Amino acid sequence: MTTLQIILVSLFIYLGSIGSIVGNTLGWYNLGRPLVASFVVGLIMGDVPTAMIVGIPLQIMYMGNVTPGGAVAWDLSYATYIGTAGALVFGKGMGATELIGLAVVFAGIGGLVGQLMWNVSYAACLPLNRVAQKYAAAGETKKMFIPNVVLGQAIGFVVRFVPAIIVLTSMTAASAQADFATLIPGWVTTALSVFGGMMAALGMGIILSFLLKEKYHVVIYLAGFILVTYFKLNTMAVAVVAIIAAILYYIAITGKSEVA
């Protein structure tokens, strides 16, 4: 990675976090999503197709990630940006499944660093309460933006941007030593492939556990799976078949020959 690429990816790691300067809607719920993050990294590093190969399974894997009560068990922004960048840096010459497994490994590293930085951020923001209390006691309401916006965002930027710079620079330096794909044994590559497939399957299982509320929903899912896998239909064709089946089902259970 070039210096500019490292800076840009680190900047988006900050922008994709909770409470960044662009807000939660644009930041955490858009730039922080794995699919968007992988696309951004692909644009920055000039390899969007490979980035999307790892971005889609990462999106599926982390779709169930939540932050109940502000508790961040895993930093999604850090994990996906670092994971995708790591796969692009070290994954040259690897197949899709190996890339996914590699991305999962680096996502784990990034997620752990991000989690630690959240704790640092919480601790660093504690003194801001005293600053805000001081302005409030003095009735200087116009200065309340200093602890709430200026200092808060400064702390958030430092604890996310700087560690990301260090991690990405270290990755780049390591990749420059030798071709990563030739250094690792074959069994490690195989393990990465299996692990990547397992994590994608686990993510899909989590999604299905939310979507399949009734037992017969499993039959509908399997029907769509067969249409795509064995009949080689694309998404649009399967959607048309699903609409036809839904209309016929509606007519069958209501006895109406017209659909509103």
Secondary structure, 3 states (H helix, E strand, C coil): CCHHHHHHHHHHHHHCCCCCCCHHHHHHHHHCCHHHHHHHHHHHHCCHHHHHHHHHHHHHHCCCCCCHHHCCCCCHHHHHHHHHHHHHHHCCCCCHHHHHHHHHHHHHHHHHHHHHHHHHHHHHHHHHHHHHHHHHHCCCHHHCHHHHHHHHHHHHHHHHHHHHHHHHHHHHHHHHHCCHHHHCCHHHHHHHHHHHHHHHHHHHHHHHHHHCCCCHHHHHHHHHHHHHHCCCCCHHHHHHHHHHHHHHHHHHHHCCCCCC
